[in-house]
Amino acid sequence: MSRYAFRRLLQAIPLLIAISALLFGLLQMTPGGPLAVAEGGGRSGRMTAEDLQRLRNKYGLDDPIPVQYWNWARDLVRGDWGTSFNTGLPVLTMIRERLPTTLQVMGLAFVVTLLLSFPIGILAAVRRYTVFDYLTTSFSFLGIAVPSFWFALMLVFAFSFSLGWLPSNGLSDARASYEGIAAFNDRLVHLIMPVAVLALTSTASITRYVRSAMLDVINQDYVRTAHAKGIRERTVILVHALKNGAIPIVTVLALELPDLFIGAVIIESVFAISGMGRLFIESANLRDYPVLMGVLIIAAILVIVFNLLADLIYALLDPRIRYQ
């Protein structure tokens, strides 16, 4: 399996190159250009045409797009992700500051999704066509249909403005300096609503996949044989049925984590969280192309890595799968 993983990693290199080239080209073709904000300042007298030309020469913006991409990719391989047009800071430094916050929110939302979707989906399959199953189906459709930003705003209105139970923004109280367990509790309280919003859509969709996958296996011959042997219902469902039904679910979960990363763009903007999502929005508004490329490359790497992990988990769940 180690040889297979290494071979897949090698195959991911040209895929990542193709994705990065496509993203770079699309960014370069967007209207305005990376110096649009500075050009606006020039028209108002704060920046002259000579200053703008100096910036274009400094960042190589007059070079052809293939040359610009080659210079960017070459520096990326060397560990230089570029410099922000807006702040002047290295892109990698800005990502290192924001990425842990986003991973924390994503990780908690993913854990909540697993803790809710698997029990609900399994019970809905076992008790199919009952009131519980119909309620679960209705919840799933509602969770998928409700826009994340609307749900986030409703939570803020209800639990922050109306009831005053939860803070409405950030991940810590800027007016207090907590330490130890008090700091942990403060962070936990601030995470409740962002995690709830991210977990809503994920739980709704994963629940449907779990239910569907379980329905495909609970009527199989080996499950009926396990029942005929007198094995307990819980053991049959959780050991025999779930292990075999989990293979298609793993595929969905492998794509769910990158989706949570993308969903952080909306959630971090609503709750004013200084993570990768908010960094992406700020950079898009300022047309800060180096930072945008850094965020997009992180998202592409997540998709590739989690798809590889899904392939490796297949072999653990199904002994018939062997990678040579």
C-alpha positions, -999 to +999 in steps of 0.1 A: +000+000+000+029+023+007+040+020-030+005+028-041+004+059-019+037+070-032+026+065-068-006+084-062+014+113-047+035+114-078+004+114-100-009+143-079+020+166-090+009+171-126-027+174-114-018+202-090+003+219-118-028+218-141-051+232-114-027+259-104-022+270-140-059+271-146-065+292-115-036+315-123-049+321-158-085+327-146-073+353-120-052+371-146-083+374-168-106+389-142-115+426-148-096+453-130-062+437-123-042+434-091-034+472-091-070+484-096-072+497-060-039+515-064-050+529-098-081+543-081-058+561-057-037+574-085-068+591-101-074+609-068-038+621-067-024+597-041-004+577-066+012+588-098+015+569-131+052+565-124+045+549-090+020+525-107+046+516-134+072+509-107+048+485-090+041+468-122+078+463-129+084+452-093+057+424-095+064+415-131+028+424-142+039+435-176+053+400-184+032+376-205+009+354-184+029+322-190+061+340-178+043+353-147+030+317-140+065+302-144+080+327-120+052+321-095+055+283-097+093+284-095+092+305-063+064+283-049+086+252-052+114+270-034+090+278-005+083+314-016+045+318-020+049+354-030+042+387-013+009+403-006+002+434-028-019+448+001+001+442+032+036+436+018+038+404+040+049+370+027+018+350+017+030+319+036+033+340+068-003+352+064-015+317+057+003+303+088-014+329+109-049+321+096-049+284+088-049+270+124-081+290+131-099+276+100-087+241+107-100+243+143-135+254+131-135+228+103-123+200+126-149+206+152-176+209+126-165+176+110-165+158+144-200+171+151-211+160+117-198+124+123-214+122+158-248+132+145-250+119+109-240+083+116-264+075+145-293+093+128-286+078+094-283+042+108-315+046+129-333+060+099-323+029+078-331+004+105-365+021+112-372+030+076-407+043+067-414+052+103-421+086+118-384+089+128-374+082+092-397+108+078-386+134+103-350+126+094-357+130+057-374+163+063-345+176+084-320+165+058-339+183+030-343+214+052-306+214+061-295+212+025-319+238+013-313+265+040-285+289+029-256+289+054-253+327+056-291+330+064-289+303+091-258+321+105-276+354+106-306+338+123-284+323+150-267+356+156-301+374+158-316+348+182-288+338+205-267+370+205-290+400+200-323+386+214-312+363+241-276+374+247-264+339+254-236+337+229-210+361+214-217+372+179-182+375+165-146+365+168-131+335+187-123+353+219-134+382+240-112+411+231-122+429+263-109+402+286-076+384+291-085+349+301-060+322+309-062+284+314-096+269+317-113+303+314-096+309+280-107+274+269-143+281+279-143+315+262-130+299+229-156+271+232-185+296+236-174+316+206-171+284+185-207+272+191-225+291+164-198+289+136-195+251+142-233+247+143-237+265+109-209+245+092-222+212+107-258+218+096-255+212+059-228+186+063-249+166+088-280+169+065-262+155+034-241+129+052-272+115+070-288+108+037-258+090+024-255+069+055-291+059+054-289+050+017-257+030+022-271+011+051-303+003+032-282-013+005-265-037+029-290-046+056-310-068+032-279-087+020-276-124+026-247-121+050-267-098+072-297-122+072-273-150+080-259-131+110-295-125+123-303-162+118-272-171+140-288-152+168-262-124+168-275-093+186-291-066+164-266-040+175-237-062+166-251-071+132-257-034+123-226-018+137-201-046+128-214-064+098-236-039+080-218-006+088-183-018+078-195-028+044-218+001+039-191+026+049-172+024+016-194+048-004-197+070+027-159+074+029-159+089-006-185+115+004-166+123+036-133+127+017-150+155-002-168+170+028-137+184+045-127+205+015-163+216+013-160+227+049-129+247+040-149+264+012-178+270+035-156+288+059-155+317+034-191+325+043-190+316+080-159+335+089-172+366+072-205+365+091-189+358+125-158+380+119-134+352+124-098+358+112-093+326+093-086+315+057-122+322+046-121+358+057-086+362+042-099+350+009-128+375+009-105+404+019-079+394-008-106+391-034-120+426-026-085+440-029-075+418-059-045+405-039-037+378-064-007+362-046-028+356-014-057+344-035-035+318-052-021+307-019-056+301-005-068+283-036-037+261-037-044+251-001-079+241-011-067+221-041-041+203-019-069+194+006-090+178-022-061+157-035-049+146-001-083+136+013-092+117-019-059+097-014-068+090+022-102+078+010-086+053-013-064+040+014-093+036+039-111+015+013-085-012+018-090-011+055-127-015+053-128-041+025-102-069+026-110-077-010-094-044-021-057-046-026-034-019-041-004-032-060 
